[in-house]
């Protein structure tokens, strides 16, 4: 499964594995809509709450 976008309700630091299998870290603001392809959002280092994903199966 691959996400094509993430919505973050309460922002801070987001750590995720991109489609290219690279681990990336991003600082995000509250109520952010992020158009990015991810395969995994990591628990370790990720601090936002209310993360929702738009997914392709």
C-alpha positions as CSV (number, residue, x, y, z in Angstrom):
1,X,0.0,0.0,0.0
2,X,1.2,3.5,-0.8
3,X,-0.1,6.8,0.5
4,X,-0.4,9.7,-2.0
5,X,-1.2,12.3,0.7
6,X,-1.1,12.8,4.4
7,X,-3.2,15.1,6.6
8,X,-1.7,16.1,10.0
9,X,-4.1,17.5,12.6
10,X,-1.5,18.7,15.1
11,X,1.9,19.3,13.7
12,X,5.5,19.0,14.8
13,X,8.0,16.4,13.4
14,X,7.0,13.7,10.9
15,X,9.4,10.8,10.2
16,X,8.4,8.6,7.2
17,X,9.7,6.2,4.6
18,X,9.2,7.6,1.1
19,X,8.3,5.5,-1.9
20,X,12.0,5.6,-2.9
21,X,12.7,3.8,0.4
22,X,14.5,6.7,1.9
23,X,13.7,7.7,5.5
24,X,12.9,11.4,5.6
25,X,12.1,13.9,8.4
26,X,9.8,16.9,7.9
27,X,8.7,19.7,10.2
28,X,4.9,20.2,9.6
29,X,2.4,22.8,10.8
30,X,-1.0,22.2,12.3
31,X,-3.7,21.2,9.8
32,X,-1.2,20.4,7.1
33,X,-2.1,18.6,3.9
34,X,1.1,16.9,2.5
35,X,1.0,15.6,-1.1
36,X,3.8,13.0,-0.7
37,X,4.2,9.3,-1.4
38,X,5.0,7.2,1.7
39,X,5.1,3.5,2.5
40,X,5.4,3.9,6.2
41,X,5.1,6.6,8.9
42,X,7.5,5.7,11.7
43,X,6.5,5.8,15.4
44,X,10.0,6.6,16.5
45,X,10.5,10.4,16.1
46,X,7.0,11.2,14.8
47,X,5.2,13.6,17.1
48,X,2.1,14.9,15.3
49,X,-1.4,13.6,16.2
50,X,-4.4,13.1,14.0
51,X,-2.6,11.7,11.0
52,X,-4.9,10.6,8.2
53,X,-3.7,9.0,4.9
54,X,-5.1,8.9,1.3
55,X,-4.1,5.4,0.2
56,X,-3.7,3.5,-3.1
57,X,-4.1,-0.2,-2.9
